[in-house]
C-alpha cells in the first residue's frame, strides 16, 4: 500500500447512530475521531428537541430545526460512504449491508415505539385511538413501515413516534446505496439530479422542503432524503481527494450550525434560505467539520453529543408526552415552561439517551451482531 493511501475501517456512525471513528492513514496506529462532526450531530438533535418543546410550550423559536433532518441525511451519505463503499463496490451483499443498518437503528427505534405506544394508551385519554387505527398503524410501526395517504389515523406517518419517519427514509437511502449508488459517482450524480428536480417542484408547490413526516407528503420524503444523501456522498469524495483541507475552529462550526437551525423566519425568504443552506452551507460545514480537530478540552463533550444524538432524536418525542401532563399538573404553562422546563427536560432527555445507549442499545446490538452477522459491524 502506497504511503498516503487511506484505509478505512467500518464507520458505524450515521445520521442517527454511533460515534465518528475511522482509521486514517495506513500508518496510523490509533483511529481518528470525527469529534467535530459528533458535536454537530448532537447539536442538530438538540435543535429538534427544542423545536418540539417550543410546540408544546411556546416561547423561543427554532423555526428551521426541520433542516436538521437534511443535515442528518447528508452526514449519513458522507459517513456511510466512508465506512462501506469499498466493501459495497467489491460485492458485499445488499442483504448483509441492510442487516448491519437494521441492527444499528432498530433497538432504539423499538424503545421509542414502546414509549409512544404507552403514551397513546395512558396519556392521551382525551383523544383515544380507534381500534381500526391500532390494527393498521401498530403492525406497520413494528416493521418500521410508514402509513401512506388515506390510511387510518392520517396525520403523522409514524403515529406513535413521528421522528421515526426519517429512520425509514434513511433505510430507503441505504437501499438505494446498496442497489444503485455502489456503482460509482455517475450513479450518484444521476440520482441526485433526478431527486433535485423533484425537490425543486416540491419547493415551488409546498413553499418548503419540510415534507415526508405527514401521510399527505410521505412520498416526497424519498427524493428529499436521496438528494441530501447523494450530496453527502459527493462531499465525501471531494473531501477525500482534498490535498489541502481547511482548518476551521470547531466551536465556530457548531455555533454556525446552531444559528442556522434557530434563525427566525423572515417572510418571502424561506425558500431561498432552505436552498442555500442545503446546497451550499451544509456541504461546507460537513467538509470543514471532517477536517477540523476538536480541542482536547472539548473532546469529552463532543463525544457525548455524538454518542447520545440518535437516542435523543428518536426518544425525545414520546418522552415529551410524559413531561407535558406532569408540567400541566404542576401548573406550569406556556412561556413559564419554555424557561423553567426546557433546560431540565433537555438534560433529562440526554441522560435517558445515554443510559439507553449504555445499558440497552449497546448490549442488544452486540447480541444481534453475534446472532445474525458473520463479522462484527
PyMOL commands that set and color helices and strands:
alter all, ss='L'
color gray80, all
select helices_A, chain A and resi 35-57+67-89+94-122+125-127+131-142+164-179+181-183+185-206+215-217+220-241+250-262+270-291+296-330+334-340+342-372
alter helices_A, ss='H'
color red, helices_A
select strands_A, chain A and resi 21-22+32-33
alter strands_A, ss='S'
color yellow, strands_A
deselect
rebuild
show_as cartoon
